[in-house]
Amino acid sequence: MSKAYLDMTGRESPGIGTSYQEIVDSLTQGVVVFNSQNAIIYANQSAAEILGLDLQNMLGCKMSELVSLIDEEGRPIAPEDYPNVATMRTGEPVYMKTLCVYPPGARRRWIMLHDKTLRFDDGSLGVSSSFIDITEIRRSNLAANL
């Protein structure tokens, strides 16, 4: 099976003389793009760092093959209910969803996530996902409530 990836290298952003990829790669937020089969076709370095994963190993994989997700009540999320999969299935965006991410062999992280469908140049659908690490904020809030 060949892997297809999203190539943003040649696309200039209007008026600022830098490529879209340079802009997205400079963000501290994690950005992941999924194709219609829910495979990762693009991720920035911040996404890999937040998730505790190797960037190159993420490409071509489904998120459920890389990490386990837990909801705020501590319940495991089934792969068919991962936010990107649900967004692809329903077309409904996900905003400000708090999740716990368990990568194999790494410490758990709490993230706040936003998912939205997008349409590629060839007309196919995908999902863009952006998220921030809220682990320290969550720890501080829990400590304050003790």
C-alpha positions as CSV (number, residue, x, y, z in Angstrom):
1,M,0.0,0.0,0.0
2,S,1.5,3.3,-1.0
3,K,1.2,6.3,1.3
4,A,0.0,9.6,0.1
5,Y,0.8,12.8,1.9
6,L,-0.4,16.4,1.8
7,D,2.3,18.6,0.1
8,M,2.1,22.2,1.0
9,T,5.7,23.1,0.1
10,G,5.0,25.0,-3.1
11,R,1.9,26.9,-2.0
12,E,2.6,30.6,-1.2
13,S,0.3,32.4,1.2
14,P,-1.0,35.6,-0.2
15,G,1.0,38.7,0.5
16,I,3.5,37.5,3.0
17,G,6.0,35.6,0.9
18,T,6.2,32.4,2.9
19,S,4.6,29.0,2.3
20,Y,1.6,27.7,4.1
21,Q,3.8,24.8,5.3
22,E,6.3,27.2,7.0
23,I,3.4,28.9,8.7
24,V,1.8,25.7,10.0
25,D,5.2,24.3,11.0
26,S,5.9,27.4,13.1
27,L,2.7,27.0,15.2
28,T,2.9,25.7,18.8
29,Q,-0.5,24.1,18.3
30,G,-0.5,20.6,16.9
31,V,-2.0,20.3,13.4
32,V,-3.0,17.0,11.8
33,V,-4.7,16.4,8.5
34,F,-6.6,13.2,7.8
35,N,-7.7,11.8,4.4
36,S,-11.2,10.3,3.8
37,Q,-9.9,6.9,5.1
38,N,-8.9,8.6,8.4
39,A,-5.2,8.2,7.7
40,I,-2.8,11.0,8.6
41,I,-1.5,12.7,5.5
42,Y,0.1,15.7,7.3
43,A,1.2,16.6,10.8
44,N,3.4,19.4,12.1
45,Q,6.2,18.9,14.5
46,S,4.2,20.4,17.4
47,A,1.6,17.6,16.9
48,A,4.2,14.9,17.2
49,E,5.7,16.5,20.3
50,I,2.3,17.0,22.0
51,L,1.3,13.5,21.3
52,G,4.7,12.0,22.2
53,L,5.2,10.5,18.8
54,D,7.7,10.5,16.0
55,L,6.5,12.7,13.2
56,Q,7.5,10.3,10.3
57,N,5.9,7.3,12.1
58,M,2.6,9.2,12.2
59,L,2.2,9.6,8.4
60,G,-0.1,7.0,6.8
61,C,-1.5,5.8,10.2
62,K,-4.8,6.2,11.8
63,M,-4.8,8.0,15.1
64,S,-6.2,4.9,16.8
65,E,-3.1,3.0,15.7
66,L,-0.9,5.5,17.5
67,V,-2.6,6.6,20.7
68,S,-5.5,5.6,23.0
69,L,-8.0,8.4,23.9
70,I,-9.8,8.7,27.1
71,D,-12.7,11.2,27.8
72,E,-12.9,13.6,30.7
73,E,-14.8,11.0,32.8
74,G,-12.0,8.4,32.3
75,R,-13.8,6.3,29.8
76,P,-11.8,4.9,26.8
77,I,-13.0,6.2,23.4
78,A,-13.5,3.5,20.7
79,P,-11.6,4.1,17.5
80,E,-14.9,4.6,15.6
81,D,-15.7,7.5,18.0
82,Y,-12.3,9.3,17.7
83,P,-13.1,12.9,17.0
84,N,-11.6,12.9,13.5
85,V,-13.6,9.8,12.6
86,A,-16.8,11.2,13.9
87,T,-16.3,14.5,12.1
88,M,-15.6,12.6,8.8
89,R,-18.8,10.5,9.4
90,T,-21.2,13.3,10.4
91,G,-19.6,16.4,8.8
92,E,-20.1,18.1,12.2
93,P,-17.1,20.0,13.6
94,V,-15.8,19.4,17.1
95,Y,-14.8,22.4,19.1
96,M,-13.0,22.6,22.4
97,K,-13.1,18.9,23.1
98,T,-10.9,17.8,26.1
99,L,-9.3,14.4,25.8
100,C,-6.5,12.5,27.5
101,V,-4.0,11.0,25.0
102,Y,-2.1,7.8,25.9
103,P,0.8,7.2,23.5
104,P,2.6,3.9,24.0
105,G,5.6,4.3,26.2
106,A,5.1,8.0,26.9
107,R,3.3,9.9,29.6
108,R,-0.3,10.8,29.2
109,R,-1.3,14.3,28.0
110,W,-4.5,16.3,28.1
111,I,-5.3,18.1,25.0
112,M,-8.0,20.5,23.8
113,L,-9.0,19.7,20.3
114,H,-10.9,21.2,17.3
115,D,-11.8,19.1,14.2
116,K,-13.4,20.3,11.0
117,T,-14.0,18.8,7.6
118,L,-12.1,20.2,4.6
119,R,-12.2,19.6,0.9
120,F,-9.0,18.8,-1.0
121,D,-8.2,20.1,-4.5
122,D,-9.3,16.7,-6.0
123,G,-12.8,17.1,-4.4
124,S,-12.2,14.5,-1.7
125,L,-13.0,15.2,1.9
126,G,-10.7,15.1,4.9
127,V,-10.5,16.4,8.4
128,S,-8.2,19.0,9.9
129,S,-7.4,18.7,13.6
130,S,-5.7,21.3,15.7
131,F,-5.0,20.9,19.4
132,I,-3.1,22.3,22.3
133,D,-1.5,20.6,25.3
134,I,-3.5,21.6,28.4
135,T,-1.8,19.1,30.8
136,E,-0.3,21.7,33.1
137,I,-3.5,23.8,33.1
138,R,-5.5,20.7,34.1
139,R,-3.1,19.8,36.8
140,S,-3.2,23.3,38.2
141,N,-7.0,23.3,38.2
142,L,-7.1,19.9,39.9
143,A,-4.6,21.0,42.6
144,A,-6.6,24.2,43.2
145,N,-9.8,22.1,43.8
146,L,-8.2,19.8,46.4
